[in-house]
Amino acid sequence: MIVQLGGQTALKLAEKLDRFGIKIIGTSYDALDLAEDRGRFSALLKESKIPYPEYGVIENADQAREMSKKIGFPMLVRPSYVLGGQGMKIAFNDEEIEEFMEIINRIAQDHPILVDKYLQGKEIEVDAVCDGTDILIPGIMEHIERAGIHSGDSISVYPAQTISQRAKDTIAEYTRRLAKALHVVGMINIQFIVCGEEVYVIEVNPRSSRTVPYISKVTGIPIVPLATKVILGYKLKDMGYTPGLQPEAKHIAIKMPVFSFEKIRGADISLGPEMKSTGEVLGVGKNLNEALFKGLVSAGYKVESQKQGRHGVLITVTKQDRFEIVGLAKKLDDLGAELWATPETAAAIRSLGIEVHVVNKLRQDNSIMDLVESGKLDYIVYTGKSDKKSIADYIKLHNRANQLGIATLTSLDTANALADIIASRYNQMNTCLLYTSPS
């Protein structure tokens, strides 16, 4: 049986298949388990001289607090062996640790809880095929959203745009080392964080990932047929492929997540480590902005204003995001957008001399909800607190905004990308049709 094409569910079933004597071809069950077992995997990374974020294994909130003193905030708290990032949270203080541990422990845990140092860098992803000796890397993908947003909910860009050639060479070398160390035969997916010139491994999946169809399409390298033949004993060189990182395509390709929140009432749509997208679309362009424009429009974003050429934007963010929001506000102000913000966010924006209307929080007079009902908004940029009251307020706000066709963005990186697209002046009449040929 081949388990590499069944995602996380197949890897979870692999233990039982192995126990019942069913032969798993390709990468062995032991290698699959090694990549999931944080203790064994960390030992392998050390042996391979590959950096990774500091981590710990805990069972309760007291141990989590002790771990925070060792590795520092922010921390990623998560159950092990999870599907789609379920239950993962980023904790910025002791109070959030208490809250998140309570959520995780509502479901009985068969495995320990993992705590990782959260590195705020650029997230990079690689899919590759290894025949046991040689490894083929079709391309390197870069996420628009910073680390901490689930890879399935991130906008992915091929080729990577903002990392150096040195970082790309390091990523290719670490991919080769890991595939060899894990004795991979078939597919492997690796997620990295790049901080400056330092490259860290955050996750390895010895299986197919959701980006395989995307990277196959835009590079012309048929990953699944290749991996299947490799699993059956063929070698990459014998099939005419040169091992290593392949030359980059001249076009830019975007994998854009698609969400179905209009069909799921009462959902918390704020993006984080837990995956919430239900699909994806592809945008291909001569440059990054054209590809992003195609992806955003295909995913349902309204890039052109509903009003007479002037966008209306509401901004309300948490304290830790206020220092960063001023850059986005400046972009929007340069575009002539009309800005509204809650009091604390408005104060940060006004520090740049930008005009902004103040609007009160949800449970007060002259509130956000009144503004939503006014018809003046095209977009809401929101990064809220994670307590139950704030989440309930946000869900109410989002449901009504969604009914009125107002896009809600919970990642500042996505909001910045959208502002860049509006500034680029692309529309559906001035973009080019590009076809990526498998040849």
Disulfide bonds with the S-S distance in Angstrom:
none
